[in-house]
Amino acid sequence: MKKILMTGLLAIGAVTGYGQKVKPALKLIKDNSYYLSTTAHSVVKQTINGQVNNIDMTIDGKMSFKVLNANDSLYYMEVNYTKVGMKMQLPTGNVTFDSDNKDTTNIMARIMSGITNKPFTATLTRSGRIRSIENAENMITSMIDGFKEVPAEKKEQLKTQLSQSFGSGALKSNLEMAMSVLPEVPVSKNDRWTINNNLQGAMSAKMVSVYQLMDVTPQSFVIHGNATIETDNTADYKIVSNLPMKYNMKGTMVSDVIVDRATGWISSSKVKQNIDGTVAIKDSPQAPGGITFPMSITSETSTTDH
């Protein structure tokens, strides 16, 4: 009888522990700095007028996040790119740009160097949502204005292009994709929650992510996510590489994230993304009559906290 009772108590304890709720959330310390180092490898495949034009690209970057202030619901952070690099395999050859490159004749290397250690500010909720990004455009403007040898018209083109990757909207989207994984309410193991993001940049899109708490360890929360991505077909044409372009694409994203239990900061993550569809270039002097062509993008991104 005693053994039966003990077995019953152990079973109840196991069920109780299994269903115990936890609240993953950011628990950051004022004046401390936290880091995200990311490597993103992507392959773009497109066929234009019967010509295959594939791009193989790897982007490496490291960002620091210093907590300037905090209240009961928000963190105010100073954010810096500490390193940025890009490698591209193009049909015309390979190119490499790196913020550590001191070659003053390489305009792209100077741009990479120019965006490093130029702080902007971010406001985050305790569940990792990006409330706002500020001063990113100032970072771009001050850098481009420093290129004395570049004509004014070319400077404006560079500012437009860089804003699609490093402007406030694009940075907010990129950081949300990386950091907005935590639930707003307490959850138990195997519980799911949904997060909606509106992505901005050269390609405006809506992302709907369903995350699941896969495991809880003494050190970590283990989270798995599945997302759908679909471009905003009502969006107007955007100038990309000096051409008015519109994307009609959709796809999926799968993510596996390890979150530090003590801080709520991402320890590591792996993300796979696949999207495809078409790209329309509007009638313009550079593309008389306009053109529509197929495009697919596959990417794998790895992130760590160091």
N, C-alpha and C positions, 0 to 999 in steps of 0.2 A: 504493500500500500504506500509506504514511504517513497519507494522508487517511482511509482506511478505519479505521485504528487510532485516529486522533484522534476520528472520529465515534463509534466504539464506546466510547471513554473518556468522551466527553461524555454519551452515552446512559446509561452506568452511573452517572455522577455525578448525572444528573437523577433517575434512579430512587432512588438512595441518598438524595438530598435530599428527595424526595417522601415517602419512608417514614420519615424521621428522626422520632424520638419527642420530644415536649416535655412538660413537666409544669406546666401552669397552676396556680398556687397563690398564696395571699396572701403578700406579702413587705412587711409594714408596719413602720414605724419607731416605736419607743417615744416617747411624748409628742407625736407628730404627730396631727393630726386629718384625717379623711377625710369626705366628704360625699355624700349622696344627695338629689337634688331630684326630686320625683315629681309628675306631673299625671295623674290618673285620671278619665276620663270614662265614666260608665256610664248605661245606660238600663234601667230595670226596668219590665216590662209585666206587669200582672196584672188579672184580671177576677174581681170578687167579687160574687156575687149578680146577675150580669148587668151590673154597672157596671164600665166600664173605668177603671182607676186606674193611670196611668203616672207614673213619676218619672224625671226627667232630672237627673243629679247630677254635679258636678265637684268633686273634692277635690284641693287643692294642699298639698304639705307638703315641708319640708326637715328633714333630720336630720343631726346631726354625730356622728361616731364618733371618740373620742379613745382612743388606745392607752395604757392604764395600765401594762400589763405583758405579757410574752410569754415562752413557753418553746418547746421544740422542736416542740410540737404544737398549742398553744392561744394565742389572743389574749384578753386581758381588757380590755374596752372600756367607757368611760363614754359613754352615748348620750343625746342630747338632741333633742327636737323644737325647732327654732329658729323654725319658722313653720308654722301650720296654717290652712287656709281651706276653706270649703265653700259651694258654690252649688247650690241645689235648685229645680227647676221642678216644682211640685206642682199638682194639679187646683185647689187652693184659692188658688194664687198662688205667687210667687217669694220665696225667702228666701235671705239671705246671712249667713254667720258667718265671722269672721276674727279670728285671734289678735291682729292689730294694732288691732282696734276697741276703743277705750277707753270705750265706752258701758257704764256699770256697770248699766244697767237691762236690758240684753240678756243673759239668762242663758246662752245658747249661746255668745255672743261671750266671755263671762267663762270658760266652760269651755275654749274653744279657747285663750284666753290663759293659763288656769291650767295646762294641760299642757305649755306651752312652757318651756324652760329649767328643767325639773325632771328632773334626771338619774336614769337607771336604768342598770343594768349588764348587759352581754351578754358571753357567752363564745363565741368562734368558733373552729372548727378552721381549719387552713390551707387546707382545700378549701372554706371558706365555709359549712360547716354550723353551725347555731345550736345550741350545746350547752345553753345555759341563758339565761334572762332573769330578773333579780332586781330587786326594789324597784319594779316597775311599779304594783302595788296600793297601795303607800305614796304614790306620786305622785297617784293618783286620790283616795285617802282624805283626804289633807291638803288637796287642792283643794276637795272637796265640803264638808268640815267647815268651811271658811272662809266658806261661804255662810250667814251667821247668820240671814238672813230665810227660809230654806227649812226647812219642817217636817221633823222627823226621819224620818218615813215616806217623804217624797219624796226625802230624801237617799239612803236605802237603794235606792230605785228607780233613781236616777241612777247610783249606784255600780255596780249590776248592769248597767245599759245600757252604761255606759262601759267596764266590764271586757270586754264582748263585742268592743269595738274596740281598747281600749288596755290590757287586762290582759296578764299574762305570756304566756298561751296564744295570744291573738290576735296580740300583737306577734311572738312566735316564728314563727307561721305566716306573717305578712306579710313578715318579714325573710327567711325561708327561700324564699318565692316569688320574692323579688327577688334574693337573693344566692347561693342554693345551686345553682350552675350548673357548678361546676368538677369535673373528674374526680378520683377518688381515686388513680389510677395514671397513668403516662405514656401519652400517646396520640399517634397520627400523624394527619396531615390525613385527613379523612373518617371517622375512627373515631367510634364511638358509645358512649355510656354511659347508664345508667339511674339515676335518683334517685327514691326514694319519700319522700313527705311526708304526714304526718297533720296536716290543717288544723283549727284550733280557732277558736271564736268563736260567733257566733249560729248559724252553719251548720258543723257538723262534717263533714269530707269527707276522702277519700283522693285524693291526686294522684300519678300515675305519669308521670314526665317522661323522655323520651329525647332527649338532647342529642347534637349532632354538631359536631366541629371542622371548620368550613367553610374556614378559611384561617388562615395564620400570616404576619404582616407583622413588620417590624422593631420596630413599636410596639405591636402588638395581637394578641390572639387573637379570631377571629371565630367565634361559636357560634350555632347554630340549634337550637331546641327545639320538640318537639311533646309535649303532655301530655294525659292524660285525667283528668277530675275526676268523682268520684261521691260523693254524700253517704252518710254512715253511717246506713243505715236502721234499725239496731238501737239508735241513740242515743235517749235519752228526750227528752220535750218540754223545750224551754228557754223561759224567759220572755223574750219580745221585745216591746218596746213594751207591757209589762204584760199580755201574752197568752201562754198556753202554746202554743208552735208547734213543728212538726216539718217538716223539709224532705226531699223525695224528688226529687232533681235530679241531673243529670249533664251533662257537656259536654266541651269541648276548650279548650286554650290553646296558642297559637303564639307563640314568642318569638324575637327576634333580638337578640343581646347582643354588645357590643364590650367586651373585657376588656383593661385596660392590662397590657402584657407585663411591665413593670418591677415593678409593685406587686401585680398580681392583682386590683386593685379594678375594679369595673364603671365603664367610661367612659360608656357609654350603653346603653339597652335600649328596645325597643318590644315590647309584649305585647298580644295580642288574645285575649279570652276570650268564650266563648259557652256558657251553660248554661241548661237549662230543665227543667221538671218540674212538680211540685205542692207546695203548702204546706198542711199540715193544722193547723187551730186546734182545740185540745181544748175539749170542753164546759166552759164556765165561765160565771159570771154575766155577763161582757161578751159572750160568744158562746154563748148557750143552744143546746144540741144539737150544737155544734161545726160546722165548715165546712171543706171542702177546695176549693182553687181553683188554677188554672194560673198559673205564673209563668215568665218568661224574663228573663235578665240578659245583656246584651252590654256589653263594656267594652273600652276601649283605654287603655293606660297607657304613659307615656313617662317615662324616668328618665335623669338626667345626674349627673355627679360634681361639679357646682358649683352 
